[in-house]
Amino acid sequence: MKKPSSKIREEIAKLQEQLKHAETREAERIGRIALRAGLGEIEIDETDLQAAFEELAKRFRGGKRFTSGRKAAAEGSAGSRQSETVASGAGSSSPSEA
C-alpha cells in the first residue's frame, strides 16, 4: 500500500527537524573542542579556518585513527606533531595576518 503524499511530507518535516537538531549537537560539540584547543583566541579568516578543518577531516577519514589529542600527546611526540601540522596549515595560508 502506497503512502499518501501528505504522510510523506510529514515524515520529511520530522526528518528535517531531526537533522537540524543533530547538526546543532555536532556543531556545539566541535565548538567546545575548538574553544578548549584555543581556537577562539586566534584571529583567523573563516576560509583559512575551514580549509584547516577540511585538511584535518581528510586526515581522519584517510584511515588513520587517533584517539584524543590528550592521549596522543601523552604517548609521545605524535600529539605535538599533529598540533604543529594543524597550526602551521592554518597560519601559513594567510601571511598578511601577523
C-alpha positions in Angstrom: 0.0 0.0 0.0 1.4 3.4 -1.0 1.6 6.2 1.4 -0.3 9.4 0.6 1.9 12.4 -0.2 0.7 14.2 3.0 2.2 11.4 5.1 5.5 11.6 3.2 5.6 15.3 3.7 5.1 14.9 7.4 7.9 12.3 7.6 10.2 14.6 5.6 9.4 17.5 8.0 10.2 15.3 11.0 13.5 14.1 9.5 14.5 17.7 8.6 13.9 18.7 12.3 15.9 15.7 13.5 18.7 16.7 11.1 18.6 20.2 12.4 18.9 19.0 16.0 21.7 16.6 15.1 23.7 19.3 13.3 23.2 21.6 16.3 24.6 19.0 18.7 27.6 18.3 16.4 28.3 22.0 16.0 28.2 22.6 19.7 30.5 19.6 20.3 33.0 20.7 17.8 32.8 24.3 19.0 33.5 23.3 22.6 36.5 21.2 21.5 37.8 24.1 19.3 37.5 26.6 22.2 39.3 24.2 24.6 42.1 23.9 22.0 42.4 27.7 22.0 40.9 28.5 18.5 38.6 31.1 20.0 41.6 33.3 20.8 43.2 33.1 17.4 42.3 35.8 14.8 42.0 33.8 11.6 39.9 34.2 8.5 37.0 31.8 8.3 38.0 30.5 4.9 41.5 29.7 6.3 40.0 28.0 9.3 37.6 26.0 7.2 40.5 24.9 5.0 42.4 23.7 8.1 39.3 21.8 9.3 38.9 20.2 5.9 42.6 19.1 6.0 42.0 17.7 9.5 38.9 15.9 8.4 40.7 14.4 5.4 43.4 13.2 7.7 41.0 11.4 9.9 39.0 9.9 7.0 42.2 8.6 5.5 42.1 5.5 7.7 44.4 6.9 10.4 42.6 6.7 13.7 43.7 8.9 16.5 42.1 8.8 19.9 42.3 12.2 21.6 44.8 14.9 21.5 45.5 14.4 25.2 46.2 10.7 24.8 48.3 11.1 21.7 50.3 13.8 23.5 50.8 11.6 26.5 52.1 8.8 24.2 54.9 10.9 22.9 55.7 13.5 20.2 53.0 12.3 17.8 50.5 14.6 19.5 52.7 17.6 19.2 53.4 16.9 15.6 49.6 16.8 15.0 49.2 20.2 16.6 52.1 21.7 14.7 50.6 20.5 11.4 47.2 22.0 12.1 48.6 25.2 13.5 51.1 25.7 10.6 48.5 24.8 8.0 46.1 27.3 9.4 48.6 30.1 9.8 50.7 29.7 6.7 47.9 30.4 4.2 47.5 33.9 5.4 50.8 35.7 5.8 49.3 39.1 5.9 47.6 38.4 9.3 50.6 38.7 11.5 
